[in-house]
Structures are given as structure tokens and as C-alpha cells.
């Protein structure tokens, strides 16, 4: 019986962590939002123990900050953080391409081994690109994370795959508050998933480098725009009128 209880608590802990992670990624739990173990336990109608464990799990993933006296806070990533995330994934992905695609001829055995995975990847790619073209963030985030997760599985190294997944989750947490308030959101959503699958299927390292370079370059260009204030930081639009009735200063790019 004790073992069964441990499994149940562990499962509940994971369910709570997954639910809160989804809330953070979707931007429904905004950066800087504070809450306590008690508040989350009451929200989900569960005991404090699995909630506390789930919150510490999310803190270990870099999504929350813990404060001994005030509870937990959704981590607020900066543009500098985002740049560092992109740089980190660029270095790792460059190494994966260099070491994993030395043989650029897809053998029959390789194609047979990864046939089903490539079919699934192609389907994920089509759905992600469709959501990106439509500017549908909620659908895009789910497909995009699953797409990269499945692609990472082809590497065969779970440590690398898990590390890259964590970076992408953090990048989405940073990006979503900006993207939800940007009328030009479609311009900033990467849509090259299908090109990436095609390059992988052909084991075309040059094409792969081009697509990944576009992916990371796209992210850095967006970071440059954010640093310039276009779009403005969420919640930092036009300033309230000054005492003399004139409008206060606005950040560059604000509506």
C-alpha cells in the first residue's frame, strides 16, 4: 500500500507541474506573478505536499523563483536571457549537425529505421507551420515543442534532447507575452519546420545548416527588435498623460 501511495503522489506531482508549466508557457501565469503553495493547493483541491514538490520541479527548470518568505514567482526572462538561450541552443545544435551528419547519404537502413519518425515529424511540421501562418500561438506552441522533441529524439542522446527542450520552453515563456500583444505576430513566427524535416530526411548537412541558421538568425533579429522597443515590453505601452495634460513619452514602436 505505501508504494501505491507514493506512485499516486508522484503522478499528482507531475500532473500539477505539467498544468502549471502549460499556464506559464501560454502566458496565463504572467512573468513576475507571485503565488503560494496554499493558493495552488486550494486551486487544484489537493494537499500541499505534491504542490510544493511540483513548484520546486518548475523552479529547477528555471520557470519559477522561490522565496522562503513570499512563496513562488514566475521567472521574468530578459532580452539578454533570451539571447543567451538562443546562443546556447545554437552551439549545441551546431555540434549535433557536425557530429551526427558526417555521413550525408541516407542509407536504406537509416531510412527504414526512422521512416515512422520522419512521417510523424512531417505531420508535426505541417501543423506547426499552419499555426504560425495563422498566428495561432496556443496551437503553435504545442506542435512546435512536440516537433522539436521528436526531432531531438533522432539524435539518440536524451541529455541533449532534454537540454534543448528546456531551452525552448524557456524561450517560449519569454516570447509569449510579447507576441500576444503584437499585431504583427505572424511576421515573428518561424515557419521553416517542413524545410528542416526535408533536410533531415535527405541527410543534407548543407541544407540543414541553412535552415537552422535561418531559425537562429530569425530569433536574434527578433531580439534586436525587442531591444529597440518594437514591440514594446508587455505592459509598457504609452505612458499616462503628464500633469499638464500632454501625453507622456512612449517607447519606440509602441502604438
Residue, then its C-alpha position, 0 to 999 in steps of 0.5 A: x500500500x505505501x508504494x501505491x501511495x507514493x506512485x499516486x503522489x508522484x503522478x499528482x506531482x507531475x500532473x500539477x507541474x505539467x498544468x502549471x508549466x502549460x499556464x506559464x508557457x501560454x502566458x496565463x501565469x504572467x512573468x513576475x506573478x507571485x503565488x503560494x503553495x496554499x493558493x495552488x493547493x486550494x486551486x487544484x483541491x489537493x494537499x500541499x505536499x505534491x504542490x510544493x514538490x511540483x513548484x520546486x520541479x518548475x523552479x529547477x527548470x528555471x520557470x519559477x523563483x522561490x522565496x522562503x518568505x513570499x512563496x513562488x514567482x514566475x521567472x521574468x526572462x530578459x532580452x539578454x536571457x533570451x539571447x543567451x538561450x538562443x546562443x546556447x541552443x545554437x552551439x549545441x545544435x551546431x555540434x549535433x549537425x557536425x557530429x551526427x551528419x558526417x555521413x550525408x547519404x541516407x542509407x536504406x537502413x537509416x531510412x527504414x529505421x526512422x521512416x515512422x519518425x520522419x512521417x510523424x515529424x512531417x505531420x508535426x511540421x505541417x501543423x506547426x507551420x499552419x499555426x504560425x501562418x495563422x498566428x495561432x500561438x496556443x496551437x503553435x506552441x504545442x506542435x512546435x515543442x512536440x516537433x522539436x522533441x521528436x526531432x531531438x529524439x533522432x539524435x539518440x542522446x536524451x541529455x541533449x534532447x532534454x537540454x534543448x527542450x528546456x531551452x525552448x520552453x524557456x524561450x517560449x515563456x519569454x516570447x509569449x507575452x510579447x507576441x500576444x500583444x503584437x499585431x504583427x505576430x505572424x511576421x515573428x513566427x518561424x515557419x521553416x519546420x517542413x524545410x528542416x524535416x526535408x533536410x533531415x530526411x535527405x541527410x543534407x548537412x548543407x541544407x540543414x545548416x541553412x535552415x537552422x541558421x535561418x531559425x537562429x538568425x530569425x530569433x536574434x533579429x527578433x531580439x534586436x527588435x525587442x531591444x529597440x522597443x518594437x514591440x514594446x515590453x508587455x505592459x509598457x505601452x504609452x505612458x499616462x498623460x503628464x500633469x499638464x495634460x500632454x501625453x507622456x513619452x512612449x517607447x519606440x514602436x509602441x502604438 
